[in-house]
Amino acid sequence: MLNVVFYFSLLFACWAYALAKGAAPERMGASIIGAGSIVTVLVASGPANRFASVEVGIFLVDAACLVAFLVLALRAHRYWPLWIAGLQLIGTAGHAVKLVDPEIIRRAYWFILGFWSYPMLLLIVLGTYRHQQRLKKFGVDRSWSSSWRRSGPKPETGPTG
């Protein structure tokens, strides 16, 4: 129980920092982790059955978070979302480990799923800190990749007749 209180205290501190000081990618990343963590608690099996078999509800939450982080990584003009997507992939793959080997110890399954959340929080904080540093140094910090801008006909540059 103490580790849950510690994790959620850390989560809310990182989330608040990202919301207060981050740009859209940092706020979105922190919100994905925050919402995913809250929903995970809501869909987890009861204490007696927790981590005894594949946690389907947690797997679905992890898969949704993975998709969200992949989209964020592709759209954001940042490196940290790529790292978070990779860590989320490792955590999501932990469900496959339990599926392949149902005899895996509950504690190992729990560790595979939960451990990666801590480095992800650290990456959100570092991403937010780096955003603040770029703002101080350059006065601006582009949030989104230009390759995702809407394509279409370019406006004419000459006089229209």
C-alpha positions in Angstrom: 0.0 0.0 0.0 2.9 2.3 0.8 4.3 1.9 -2.7 0.9 2.9 -4.2 0.7 6.0 -2.1 4.3 6.9 -3.0 3.7 6.3 -6.8 0.5 8.4 -6.9 2.2 11.2 -4.8 5.0 11.2 -7.3 2.6 11.0 -10.3 0.6 14.0 -9.1 3.7 16.0 -8.4 5.0 15.3 -11.9 1.6 15.9 -13.5 1.2 19.2 -11.8 4.7 20.3 -12.9 4.0 19.3 -16.5 0.7 21.1 -16.4 2.2 24.2 -14.9 5.4 24.5 -16.8 5.2 22.2 -19.9 4.0 22.9 -23.4 1.2 20.8 -25.0 3.3 17.6 -25.5 4.4 17.6 -21.8 0.9 18.2 -20.6 -0.5 15.5 -22.9 2.2 13.0 -21.9 1.6 13.6 -18.2 -2.1 13.3 -18.7 -1.7 10.0 -20.6 0.3 8.6 -17.7 -2.0 10.1 -15.1 -5.2 8.8 -16.7 -3.7 5.5 -17.5 -2.6 5.0 -13.9 -6.0 6.0 -12.5 -7.9 3.7 -14.9 -5.5 0.9 -14.2 -6.4 1.0 -10.5 -10.1 1.0 -11.4 -9.9 -2.1 -13.8 -7.4 -4.2 -11.8 -8.5 -7.5 -10.4 -9.4 -7.9 -6.8 -6.5 -8.3 -4.3 -7.0 -12.1 -4.2 -6.6 -12.6 -7.9 -4.4 -9.7 -8.8 -1.6 -10.7 -11.2 -2.5 -14.4 -10.9 -3.3 -14.4 -14.7 -3.1 -12.0 -17.5 -4.7 -8.7 -16.3 -6.9 -8.1 -19.4 -8.2 -4.7 -18.1 -4.7 -3.5 -17.4 -3.5 -4.8 -20.8 -6.2 -2.8 -22.5 -5.3 0.3 -20.6 -1.6 -0.3 -21.4 -2.3 -0.8 -25.1 -4.3 2.4 -25.3 -1.5 4.3 -23.5 1.0 2.8 -25.9 -1.0 4.0 -28.9 -1.4 7.4 -27.4 2.3 7.7 -26.7 3.1 6.5 -30.3 0.9 9.2 -31.7 2.5 11.8 -29.4 6.0 10.6 -30.3 5.2 10.9 -34.0 3.6 14.4 -33.7 5.7 16.1 -31.0 8.9 18.0 -31.8 10.5 16.2 -28.8 12.7 13.1 -28.2 11.3 12.1 -24.8 8.0 10.8 -26.1 9.9 8.2 -28.2 11.6 7.0 -25.0 8.3 6.8 -23.2 6.7 4.9 -26.0 9.5 2.4 -25.9 9.1 2.0 -22.1 5.4 1.6 -22.5 6.0 -1.1 -25.1 8.2 -3.0 -22.7 5.5 -2.8 -20.0 2.8 -3.8 -22.5 4.9 -6.7 -23.6 4.9 -7.9 -20.0 1.3 -9.1 -20.6 2.6 -11.3 -23.4 5.2 -12.8 -21.0 2.4 -13.8 -18.6 0.3 -15.2 -21.5 3.2 -17.3 -22.7 4.2 -18.5 -19.3 1.2 -18.4 -16.9 3.4 -19.9 -14.1 5.4 -16.7 -13.9 5.5 -15.5 -10.3 2.9 -12.8 -9.5 5.5 -10.5 -8.1 7.6 -10.7 -11.3 4.5 -9.9 -13.4 3.7 -7.0 -11.2 7.3 -5.7 -11.5 7.3 -6.1 -15.3 4.1 -4.0 -15.5 4.8 -1.4 -12.8 8.5 -0.7 -12.9 8.6 1.3 -16.1 6.2 3.9 -14.8 8.9 5.5 -12.7 11.4 6.2 -15.5 8.4 7.5 -17.5 7.6 10.0 -14.8 11.3 11.0 -14.8 11.2 11.5 -18.6 8.1 13.8 -18.3 9.9 15.9 -15.7 13.1 16.1 -17.7 11.1 16.9 -20.9 9.3 19.7 -19.0 12.6 21.0 -17.6 14.2 21.0 -21.0 11.2 22.8 -22.5 11.7 25.5 -19.9 15.4 25.7 -20.7 14.7 26.1 -24.4 12.2 28.9 -23.7 14.8 30.7 -21.6 17.5 30.3 -24.2 15.6 30.8 -27.4 12.4 32.5 -26.3 10.3 29.9 -28.2 10.1 26.1 -28.3 8.2 24.5 -31.1 5.9 21.8 -29.8 4.8 19.9 -33.0 6.7 18.5 -35.9 6.3 20.4 -39.1 5.9 17.1 -41.0 2.4 16.7 -39.5 1.2 20.1 -40.7 -1.7 20.0 -43.0 -0.7 19.7 -46.6 -2.6 21.2 -49.5 -2.2 23.8 -52.2 0.2 26.5 -51.3 -1.2 30.0 -51.4 -0.2 31.9 -54.5 2.5 34.5 -54.0 1.8 36.6 -57.1 -1.0 39.1 -57.8 -4.3 37.6 -58.6 -6.1 38.9 -61.6 
